[in-house]
């Protein structure tokens, strides 16, 4: 080896590379998800067919809704053209900020939160929390009632069925989509992880990768 | 040193037969080098993590096509490197590495190794700058060979080129670095 090659080897030892994450849990979850995807796909397809039949019964929806399915309290529609929606910051219009102990009294489920969260917002039966993850702002929303929010996607938004630990989830990413909650004007949303844990539907929105979102989700429900 | 390859061969065989637990051991064994390879190709940690994760999932699905008895690590790194390249291309980023030195000075009480002694202060910074300014092909081959410590054969499989190409690219890259320094 020449002195230059020795110097490169030494440089390699002194570079600050990010710490390698533990990939085993995520890979395990994805392999398990692939093994059990068939029943999930069938379940989603069945739910989708029922919902699509209902949607087709409404004449004005016939030409616009391309696909339609539920997960927990979330309904997702695939449409040809997105409806108008506002661009609003994640932190805007979140409701009342309360200590977690008080918030629990105002909703019909037990909120699941990362340990560092001591205050949450309560809005229309949902619990919301703003988190900082990898320097990015992320909005965690949870609700216990069914059919609580709706997501409307165009053709450029991807929906992947994934596993979040032992729970099923959907990863919605790619082009921004329209997000609707009761009592709120529709707004545009970015990458979202939706999953259910027991009777609670959880939703993480923010500029995270799928791997980052799943890690945060696992920390929320563990 | 014979224990590890034998153990890996057995784990790969078990994984080929559908043993997910054996595959988890393989993931644990190679996740560090897989992530570092993906990071050097993709240039950022988030893409690297996804590329490494996707690489392991794709490798699991492709185990049926893995040649029995062949070294597993370069085969895996080729899949991971492809995933990392796809991410970098789809994101439209230039292949500039975000490498930086951990510290300005060699720390610790132990005497620096002969290699480290070659690399004090400004020399290290200049060498790092020179590596970062290499064309992509040259930078990747230097990264795999020297920064990750892969053999020529492993580098060839990971980058999807012939061993001869690795040799010639390495020689050209070293010439460029000498000129830059």
Interface residues (C-beta under 8 A of the other chain):
Chain A: X2 X3 X4 X5 X6 X7 X8 X9 X10 X11 X12 X13 X14 X15 X16 X17 X18 X20 X21 X22 X23 X24 X26 X27 X28 X30 X31 X32 X34 X134 X209 X210 X211 X212
Chain B: X20 X23 X24 X27 X28 X31 X32 X34 X35 X36 X39 X45 X46 X47 X48 X49 X50 X52 X53 X56 X57 X60 X61 X99 X100 X101 X102 X103 X106 X113 X114 X115 X116 X118 X119 X123 X124 X127 X128 X131 X142 X145 X146 X147 X148 X149 X174 X177 X178 X181
